[in-house]
Amino acid sequence: MALLEVKDLHTSFYTPAGEVKAVNGVSFNLDHGKVLGIVGESGSGKSVTAYSIMQILEKTGKIVSGSIKCDGQELVGAGEKVMKTVRGNKISIIFQDPMTSLNPTYTIGKQLMEAIMLHTKRNKQQARERAVEMLRLVNINEPEKRMNQYPFEFSGGMRQRIMIAMALACEPDILIADEPTTALDVTIQAQILELMQQLQKDLGMAIIMITHDLGVVAQMCDEVIVMYAGSICEQGTADEIFYNPKHEYTKGLMRSIPTVDSDGSKLQPITGTPIDLLNMPAGCPFAPRCDAAMKICLRERCERMQINEWHQAACWMNVKEAMEKEGGEEE
């Protein structure tokens, strides 16, 4: 049994302008000890998928339908009382910006201890010892002294390490990292990713890495989900996605990555703008931006097609290729 099972998840936000279908039929499994990458542009539904799993949506947001199971326990409709036992203990999350995630008026020690005491049965002294232990684990120097300092006294990289310490303090089975290196410079990014890899190896937890940085995905992930307009357009192992992309959007993402041997040639950005989620088209949501789009792409959405044992993609080009291959074999 998979550690986390998400099946046909639909999450919407209800606004004065209408219903925004932010997550539209997302399904995936996460196994023990694995790292799953979720990639896509801003607004593709990556973070909303994570917030739906944690059930920390804004008041206007609602899980319309679908199933989310953690260790076989159904979370959709389980209620806040159940979710309080899941958050922190089974699933933890690291948010994008550590400065806005930490309370500037409380010391780091108080915030760490509060999280530990809320989710475990440790008393105040035990919580303090655990907080110091976690700061040491994420390579914060002089952890006893740091316990009495405030967030503004730390650099961006150190604040992110503190967020990781807070997320791991209750030893969760799953860590969701929502673009954990976005606000950091390249050197600190590398340190944070290395730290997460080491902790994952030491603690044996599963990780969901949400990012738009394909370099991070290549370095960290076993399996990759590519999202566009709230839907999964391609899913497979990291090797399959990087070396055998089968959706035109994924191919566009790959072409937009700078390479060492680019010989000074210009990058090829994906033309156009992301789809308006209030006015979703009948066909493939990427079709208006796709150079290879056919008439059927505009009329009808393609179901996910099994490319091989480790790879799925929802693109009419694969159907066309399969039909042409069959036609060639018949001749």
C-alpha positions in Angstrom: 0.0 0.0 0.0 1.3 3.5 -0.9 2.0 5.9 1.9 -0.1 8.6 0.3 -2.8 8.0 -2.3 -4.4 11.0 -4.1 -7.3 10.0 -6.4 -9.2 12.3 -8.8 -8.8 15.4 -6.6 -10.8 18.5 -7.5 -10.2 21.7 -5.6 -12.0 25.0 -6.5 -12.0 28.6 -5.2 -15.3 30.4 -5.3 -14.8 34.1 -6.2 -17.2 36.9 -7.2 -16.1 36.3 -10.8 -17.0 32.6 -10.7 -15.5 29.2 -9.8 -11.7 28.8 -10.3 -10.9 25.1 -10.8 -7.4 25.2 -9.4 -6.9 21.4 -9.2 -8.8 19.4 -11.7 -8.6 15.6 -11.4 -5.2 15.0 -10.0 -4.2 11.4 -9.1 -0.9 10.0 -7.8 0.7 7.7 -5.3 3.7 8.3 -3.0 5.7 5.4 -1.6 7.7 5.2 1.6 11.2 6.8 1.2 10.6 8.2 -2.3 10.9 11.8 -3.6 8.1 13.0 -5.9 8.6 16.2 -7.8 5.7 18.4 -8.9 6.7 21.0 -11.5 4.9 23.6 -13.6 4.5 27.3 -14.1 3.0 29.6 -11.4 -0.7 29.0 -11.3 -0.5 25.4 -12.5 -2.0 24.0 -9.2 1.1 22.7 -7.5 0.8 24.5 -4.2 -3.0 24.1 -4.1 -2.5 20.3 -4.4 -0.2 20.5 -1.4 -2.6 22.7 0.6 -5.5 20.3 -0.3 -3.5 17.4 1.2 -2.8 19.4 4.3 -6.4 20.9 4.2 -5.1 24.4 4.9 -7.0 26.1 2.0 -8.2 29.7 2.1 -11.9 30.2 3.2 -12.9 30.5 -0.4 -11.3 27.2 -1.3 -12.9 23.8 -1.1 -12.1 20.2 -2.0 -15.1 19.5 -4.3 -14.4 15.8 -4.8 -11.8 13.1 -4.8 -9.9 11.1 -2.2 -6.7 11.6 -0.2 -5.5 8.7 1.9 -2.5 8.7 4.2 -1.5 5.3 5.4 -4.9 4.1 4.4 -6.7 6.8 6.4 -9.2 8.9 4.3 -8.5 12.6 4.9 -11.2 14.2 2.7 -14.1 15.0 5.0 -12.3 13.6 8.1 -12.7 16.9 10.0 -10.3 19.3 11.7 -9.9 17.1 14.8 -8.4 14.3 12.7 -6.3 16.7 10.6 -4.7 18.1 13.7 -3.3 14.6 14.4 -2.1 14.3 10.8 -0.4 17.7 10.4 3.0 17.6 11.9 2.8 14.0 13.0 2.3 12.3 9.6 2.6 15.1 7.1 4.6 18.4 7.4 5.1 21.3 5.0 7.8 23.8 4.4 6.5 27.0 2.8 8.1 29.2 0.2 9.1 32.2 2.2 10.5 31.4 5.7 10.3 35.1 6.8 6.5 35.2 6.4 6.1 31.7 7.9 7.9 32.6 11.1 6.3 34.9 13.7 8.7 38.0 14.0 7.5 38.7 17.6 8.5 35.3 19.1 11.9 33.7 19.5 12.9 30.8 17.4 13.0 28.6 20.4 9.4 29.4 21.5 8.1 28.7 18.0 9.9 25.4 17.7 8.8 24.3 21.2 5.2 25.3 20.5 5.1 23.0 17.5 6.6 20.1 19.4 4.3 20.5 22.4 1.3 20.8 20.2 1.9 17.6 18.3 3.7 15.4 20.8 3.3 14.6 24.5 6.6 16.2 25.5 6.7 18.6 28.4 8.3 22.1 28.2 11.8 20.9 29.1 11.7 17.9 26.7 10.4 20.2 24.0 13.3 22.5 24.5 15.8 19.6 24.3 14.1 18.4 21.1 14.2 21.9 19.6 17.9 22.2 20.3 18.5 18.8 18.9 16.6 19.7 15.7 18.6 23.0 15.2 21.8 20.9 15.6 20.4 18.4 13.1 20.0 21.1 10.4 23.5 22.5 11.1 22.6 25.7 12.9 25.6 26.7 15.0 25.4 27.4 18.7 21.8 26.1 18.9 21.3 26.8 22.6 22.1 30.5 22.0 20.0 30.6 18.8 16.9 29.5 20.7 16.6 33.0 22.3 17.0 34.9 19.0 14.3 36.3 16.7 13.7 35.5 13.0 15.1 38.8 11.8 18.5 37.9 13.4 19.0 35.0 10.9 19.9 35.0 7.2 17.5 33.6 4.6 19.3 30.3 4.5 19.3 29.9 8.2 15.6 30.7 8.4 14.9 28.0 5.8 16.9 25.6 7.9 14.8 26.5 11.0 11.6 25.9 8.9 13.0 22.4 8.0 13.8 21.8 11.7 10.2 22.8 12.7 8.7 20.6 9.9 10.8 17.5 11.0 10.5 18.0 14.8 7.7 15.5 15.1 9.3 13.0 12.7 6.6 13.0 10.0 6.3 10.3 7.3 5.9 12.8 4.6 7.6 16.2 4.1 6.0 18.6 1.5 8.5 21.2 0.4 6.7 24.0 -1.4 9.5 25.7 -3.4 11.9 25.8 -0.4 14.7 27.4 -2.3 12.9 30.2 -4.2 14.1 33.1 -2.1 17.7 31.9 -1.7 20.8 32.5 -3.7 22.3 29.6 -5.7 25.0 28.6 -3.1 22.5 28.5 -0.2 20.0 26.6 -2.5 22.6 23.9 -3.0 23.2 23.7 0.8 19.5 23.4 1.5 18.9 20.7 -1.1 21.9 18.7 0.2 20.6 19.0 3.7 17.2 17.7 2.6 18.7 14.8 0.8 20.8 13.9 3.8 17.8 14.1 6.2 15.6 12.1 3.9 18.3 9.4 3.7 18.8 9.4 7.5 15.1 9.6 8.6 13.7 7.5 5.7 10.8 9.9 5.1 9.0 10.5 1.7 9.2 14.0 0.2 7.0 15.9 -2.2 9.1 18.6 -3.8 7.1 21.4 -5.4 9.1 23.6 -7.7 9.4 25.3 -11.1 13.2 24.6 -11.1 13.9 21.5 -13.2 17.5 21.4 -12.0 16.1 20.8 -8.5 13.9 18.0 -9.8 16.8 16.3 -11.7 18.9 16.4 -8.5 16.3 15.3 -6.0 13.4 13.3 -7.4 12.6 9.7 -8.2 9.3 10.4 -9.9 8.0 13.6 -11.6 4.6 15.1 -12.2 4.2 17.9 -14.7 1.2 20.1 -14.1 -0.6 22.6 -16.3 -3.9 24.5 -15.6 -4.7 22.3 -12.6 -4.2 19.0 -14.3 -1.4 16.4 -14.7 -0.2 16.5 -18.3 2.7 14.1 -17.8 3.9 11.7 -15.1 6.8 9.3 -14.9 10.3 8.6 -13.5 12.8 11.4 -13.6 14.8 9.7 -16.3 11.7 9.3 -18.5 10.6 12.9 -18.1 14.0 14.4 -18.8 15.2 12.0 -21.6 11.9 11.0 -23.2 9.3 13.9 -22.7 6.0 13.1 -24.3 3.9 16.2 -23.7 4.4 19.4 -25.7 4.4 21.5 -22.5 7.1 19.3 -20.9 9.2 19.6 -24.1 8.7 23.4 -24.0 10.0 23.4 -20.4 13.0 21.4 -21.4 13.8 23.8 -24.3 13.7 26.8 -21.9 16.5 25.4 -19.7 19.9 27.0 -20.3 22.6 24.4 -21.0 26.4 24.5 -20.8 26.9 23.7 -24.5 24.3 26.2 -25.7 27.0 28.1 -27.8 25.5 31.5 -26.9 22.1 30.7 -28.6 19.0 32.2 -27.2 16.7 30.3 -24.9 13.3 29.2 -26.4 10.6 30.4 -24.0 7.1 29.0 -24.2 5.0 31.6 -26.1 1.7 33.0 -24.9 0.3 33.3 -21.3 -1.1 30.7 -18.9 -4.7 29.8 -19.3 -7.5 31.7 -17.6 -8.9 29.1 -15.0 -12.2 30.9 -15.0 -12.7 30.1 -18.7 -11.3 26.7 -19.3 -11.3 25.5 -22.9 -13.1 22.3 -24.0 -9.9 20.8 -25.3 -6.3 20.7 -24.1 -5.6 23.7 -21.9 -2.1 24.0 -23.4 -3.3 24.0 -27.1 -3.5 27.8 -27.5 0.3 28.0 -26.7 1.3 24.8 -28.5 3.1 25.0 -31.9 2.1 21.4 -32.7 -1.6 21.8 -31.8 -4.1 20.0 -34.1 -7.9 20.6 -34.5 -8.8 17.8 -32.0 -6.5 19.5 -29.4 -8.8 22.5 -29.4 -12.0 20.5 -29.3 -11.3 17.6 -26.9 -9.1 16.9 -24.0 -6.8 13.9 -24.3 -6.9 11.2 -21.5 -3.6 10.2 -20.0 -2.0 7.5 -22.2 0.4 4.8 -21.0 3.7 5.4 -22.8 5.4 2.6 -21.0 5.4 1.0 -17.6 6.9 4.1 -15.9 5.5 6.9 -18.0 2.1 8.5 -18.8 1.2 11.6 -20.8 -2.1 13.3 -21.9 -1.2 14.6 -25.4 -2.9 13.9 -28.7 0.6 13.8 -30.4 1.2 10.4 -28.8 -2.2 9.1 -30.1 -1.2 10.4 -33.6 2.2 8.7 -33.4 0.6 5.4 -32.2 -1.9 5.5 -35.1 0.8 6.3 -37.6 2.9 3.4 -36.2 0.0 1.0 -36.5 -0.7 2.2 -40.0 2.9 1.6 -41.0 3.0 -1.9 -39.6 -0.2 -2.9 -41.4 1.3 -1.8 -44.8 
